[in-house]
Amino acid sequence: MVSLEPNKARIKQRQEEVMRSALRARNFSEEELTREISDFIKFALSLNTIEIQWPSKEDIENDN
């Protein structure tokens, strides 16, 4: 099951990863930028295949 609660430590870690990637990308050639963009678009499109499984009423009652 996928939790929808934010993980503050992971958010901070991801922000740092994004900043490092942005700094690294400043020196990319056009070919490298095109490949990076293509990979990102493929990743974004793959998110459509993820299904969130919401907990049933029974699961919620059992957790309480």
Backbone torsions as a table, in degrees:
resi	resn	phi	psi	omega
1	MET	NA	145.9	-179.2
2	VAL	-98.2	127.4	177.9
3	SER	-86.2	137.4	179.4
4	LEU	-97.9	4.2	177.8
5	GLU	-77.2	134.3	179.5
6	PRO	-70.0	140.5	176.8
7	ASN	-104.9	102.5	-172.0
8	LYS	-61.5	-36.4	179.0
9	ALA	-66.0	-41.0	179.9
10	ARG	-68.8	-36.2	178.0
11	ILE	-62.1	-45.6	179.2
12	LYS	-63.9	-42.6	178.6
13	GLN	-60.8	-43.6	-178.6
14	ARG	-66.1	-38.6	177.7
15	GLN	-61.0	-41.6	177.9
16	GLU	-64.7	-40.5	177.9
17	GLU	-61.7	-41.9	-179.4
18	VAL	-64.6	-42.8	179.8
19	MET	-63.9	-43.0	178.1
20	ARG	-62.1	-42.3	179.5
21	SER	-64.3	-40.3	179.8
22	ALA	-64.7	-41.2	177.7
23	LEU	-65.0	-40.4	179.3
24	ARG	-65.6	-36.1	-174.7
25	ALA	-72.9	-15.1	-178.8
26	ARG	-60.4	-26.4	-177.1
27	ASN	-102.5	11.3	-179.3
28	PHE	-71.4	147.5	171.6
29	SER	-79.5	172.3	178.9
30	GLU	-61.4	-38.2	-179.9
31	GLU	-63.9	-43.3	179.5
32	GLU	-66.1	-41.2	178.0
33	LEU	-62.7	-42.4	179.1
34	THR	-61.9	-42.3	179.7
35	ARG	-65.3	-43.0	178.7
36	GLU	-61.7	-44.1	179.4
37	ILE	-63.3	-43.5	179.4
38	SER	-60.8	-45.0	179.0
39	ASP	-61.9	-40.2	179.5
40	PHE	-65.4	-42.7	179.7
41	ILE	-63.1	-42.5	177.6
42	LYS	-60.5	-42.6	178.2
43	PHE	-61.9	-47.3	-178.6
44	ALA	-60.9	-40.6	179.0
45	LEU	-68.3	-31.1	179.5
46	SER	-68.6	-20.4	179.1
47	LEU	-64.9	-22.4	178.5
48	ASN	-64.8	-21.5	-177.1
49	THR	-86.3	-9.2	-179.2
50	ILE	-82.6	129.4	178.0
51	GLU	-110.9	127.4	177.0
52	ILE	-83.4	128.3	178.8
53	GLN	-98.9	107.0	179.8
54	TRP	-76.2	141.9	179.3
55	PRO	-66.9	143.0	177.9
56	SER	-78.1	168.4	178.3
57	LYS	-60.9	-35.1	179.0
58	GLU	-65.0	-41.2	179.0
59	ASP	-62.1	-42.2	-179.1
60	ILE	-65.4	-43.4	-179.7
61	GLU	-65.1	-36.5	-179.4
62	ASN	-72.1	-27.9	179.1
63	ASP	-73.9	-27.5	-178.5
64	ASN	-84.2	NA	NA
